[in-house]
Amino acid sequence: MRKKKLILSLLILVIVCSVGYSTYRIFNYSGNKKIHFLDHSLASKNIEEVLKSPEFKGKVVYVDIWASWCGECIKQFPYAKSLKTHFRAEPIAYLYISYNNKFRIDHQTKWKALIKKNNLEGYHLEVNKDFYEDLWSRIKTSTTEKITIPRYLIVGKDGKIVNKNAANPESEAIVYEQIQKALQ
């Protein structure tokens, strides 16, 4: 009986260590030097404060608003690679804003795992409810009844939103034109 308890305890210890190590690897991801997680303190501010960060000064910023539970959002990730390749010589930054409803460890784990799996080069910020609601209030227009994700924005070099409803990365010709216009 004592031997069974010992084996069971060791088995549980191995499982806990495996899960802990996997979580550690996801949260401390450093495999791609072009994937940056912004300071978590920005998550409680607003989009204007985030865009004042040195990473975005003097650059056009293509903003992707998504969530880890959004299948259509995730479907767009592969198309972002060709967008980045097309504009690689231009002063453009890519900002991924995710709202996963609550800052729970399982949501953050899935969020970072999706970033890693899809090799989403750019800047990443998981935001709180207040940030998210403030962002929607800033981009809502008189003709917008319901705002859905995925949602894309283009921010000019001056830090102001110039396109509140930019094309998705899959719509290459349209989004290229929109970004090129912001670069001028």
C-alpha positions as CSV (number, residue, x, y, z in Angstrom):
1,M,0.0,0.0,0.0
2,R,2.8,2.4,0.9
3,K,4.6,1.6,-2.4
4,K,1.4,2.5,-4.4
5,K,1.1,5.8,-2.6
6,L,4.7,6.6,-3.3
7,I,4.3,5.7,-7.0
8,L,1.1,7.8,-7.2
9,S,2.8,10.7,-5.5
10,L,5.8,10.5,-7.9
11,L,3.4,10.4,-10.8
12,I,1.5,13.4,-9.6
13,L,4.8,15.3,-9.1
14,V,6.0,14.5,-12.6
15,I,2.7,15.7,-14.1
16,V,2.7,18.9,-12.0
17,C,6.4,19.6,-13.0
18,S,5.6,19.0,-16.7
19,V,2.7,21.4,-16.7
20,G,4.7,23.9,-14.7
21,Y,7.6,23.7,-17.1
22,S,5.3,24.0,-20.2
23,T,3.7,27.1,-18.7
24,Y,7.1,28.5,-17.8
25,R,8.3,28.0,-21.4
26,I,5.2,29.7,-22.8
27,F,5.3,32.7,-20.5
28,N,9.0,33.2,-20.9
29,Y,9.0,32.7,-24.7
30,S,12.1,34.1,-26.3
31,G,12.5,31.9,-29.3
32,N,11.9,34.8,-31.8
33,K,13.5,38.1,-31.1
34,K,10.8,39.9,-33.2
35,I,8.0,38.9,-30.8
36,H,7.7,41.4,-28.1
37,F,5.3,41.4,-25.1
38,L,4.6,45.0,-24.0
39,D,4.8,45.9,-20.3
40,H,1.7,44.6,-18.6
41,S,1.1,48.0,-16.9
42,L,0.0,49.3,-20.3
43,A,-3.0,46.9,-20.3
44,S,-4.8,49.2,-17.8
45,K,-4.2,52.4,-19.7
46,N,-5.7,53.2,-23.2
47,I,-4.7,53.0,-26.8
48,E,-3.3,56.5,-26.9
49,E,-0.9,55.7,-24.0
50,V,0.2,52.5,-25.7
51,L,0.9,54.3,-28.9
52,K,3.2,56.8,-27.0
53,S,5.6,54.0,-26.3
54,P,9.0,54.3,-27.9
55,E,8.3,51.2,-30.1
56,F,5.7,53.1,-32.1
57,K,7.1,56.7,-32.3
58,G,7.3,57.9,-35.9
59,K,5.9,54.7,-37.3
60,V,2.7,53.6,-39.0
61,V,1.1,51.0,-36.7
62,Y,-1.1,48.2,-38.0
63,V,-3.3,47.1,-35.1
64,D,-4.9,43.7,-35.0
65,I,-7.6,43.4,-32.3
66,W,-8.2,39.7,-31.6
67,A,-9.0,37.1,-28.9
68,S,-7.7,33.6,-28.4
69,W,-11.2,32.1,-28.7
70,C,-11.9,33.9,-32.1
71,G,-11.4,31.4,-35.0
72,E,-11.7,34.1,-37.7
73,C,-9.0,36.1,-35.9
74,I,-6.6,33.2,-35.9
75,K,-7.4,32.4,-39.5
76,Q,-5.9,35.8,-40.5
77,F,-2.5,35.2,-38.9
78,P,-0.9,33.5,-41.8
79,Y,-1.7,36.4,-44.1
80,A,0.0,38.8,-41.8
81,K,3.4,37.3,-42.8
82,S,3.1,38.4,-46.4
83,L,1.9,41.9,-45.2
84,K,5.1,42.2,-43.1
85,T,7.3,40.9,-46.0
86,H,5.8,43.5,-48.4
87,F,6.4,46.4,-46.0
88,R,9.7,45.1,-44.5
89,A,11.7,48.2,-45.5
90,E,9.0,50.7,-44.3
91,P,8.7,52.2,-40.8
92,I,5.8,50.1,-39.7
93,A,5.1,48.4,-36.4
94,Y,2.5,45.6,-35.8
95,L,0.5,45.7,-32.6
96,Y,-1.7,42.8,-31.5
97,I,-4.2,43.7,-28.9
98,S,-6.0,40.8,-27.3
99,Y,-8.9,40.7,-24.9
100,N,-9.6,37.3,-23.4
101,N,-12.2,38.5,-20.9
102,K,-10.2,37.8,-17.7
103,F,-6.6,37.6,-16.7
104,R,-6.7,33.9,-16.0
105,I,-3.7,31.7,-16.3
106,D,-5.4,29.4,-18.8
107,H,-6.3,32.3,-21.1
108,Q,-2.8,33.8,-20.9
109,T,-1.3,30.4,-21.6
110,K,-3.5,29.9,-24.7
111,W,-2.8,33.5,-25.8
112,K,0.9,33.1,-25.7
113,A,0.8,29.6,-27.2
114,L,-1.1,31.0,-30.2
115,I,1.4,33.8,-30.6
116,K,4.2,31.3,-30.5
117,K,2.6,28.8,-32.8
118,N,1.7,31.4,-35.4
119,N,5.1,33.2,-35.0
120,L,3.3,36.5,-34.7
121,E,6.1,39.0,-35.0
122,G,5.3,42.3,-33.6
123,Y,4.2,43.8,-30.3
124,H,1.6,42.0,-28.1
125,L,-0.6,43.3,-25.3
126,E,-3.4,41.5,-23.5
127,V,-5.7,44.2,-22.2
128,N,-8.3,44.4,-19.4
129,K,-12.0,45.2,-19.8
130,D,-11.7,48.9,-19.2
131,F,-9.0,49.3,-21.9
132,Y,-11.1,47.2,-24.3
133,E,-14.3,49.2,-23.8
134,D,-12.4,52.5,-24.1
135,L,-10.8,51.3,-27.3
136,W,-14.3,50.4,-28.8
137,S,-15.7,53.8,-27.8
138,R,-12.8,55.5,-29.6
139,I,-13.2,53.6,-32.9
140,K,-17.0,53.4,-33.0
141,T,-18.6,55.6,-35.7
142,S,-22.2,56.8,-36.2
143,T,-22.7,54.0,-38.8
144,T,-21.2,51.2,-36.6
145,E,-24.0,49.3,-35.0
146,K,-21.9,46.4,-33.6
147,I,-18.1,46.2,-33.4
148,T,-16.8,42.7,-34.0
149,I,-13.4,41.0,-34.1
150,P,-11.2,40.6,-35.8
151,R,-10.8,44.3,-36.2
152,Y,-7.9,46.2,-37.7
153,L,-6.8,49.8,-37.3
154,I,-4.1,51.9,-39.0
155,V,-2.4,54.5,-36.9
156,G,-0.4,57.3,-38.6
157,K,3.1,58.3,-37.7
158,D,1.7,61.0,-35.5
159,G,0.1,58.4,-33.2
160,K,-3.5,59.1,-34.3
161,I,-5.9,56.5,-35.7
162,V,-6.3,57.2,-39.4
163,N,-8.3,54.1,-40.3
164,K,-10.8,52.7,-37.8
165,N,-11.8,49.9,-40.1
166,A,-8.8,48.8,-42.0
167,A,-8.8,45.7,-44.2
168,N,-7.7,42.4,-42.9
169,P,-4.4,40.9,-44.0
170,E,-6.1,38.5,-46.3
171,S,-7.4,41.4,-48.4
172,E,-3.8,42.2,-49.6
173,A,-4.4,44.8,-52.3
174,I,-6.8,46.8,-50.1
175,V,-4.7,46.7,-47.0
176,Y,-1.5,47.5,-48.9
177,E,-3.2,50.6,-50.4
178,Q,-4.4,51.7,-46.9
179,I,-1.0,51.3,-45.3
180,Q,0.7,53.0,-48.2
181,K,-1.6,56.0,-47.8
182,A,-0.7,56.2,-44.1
183,L,3.0,56.1,-45.0
184,Q,2.8,59.2,-47.2
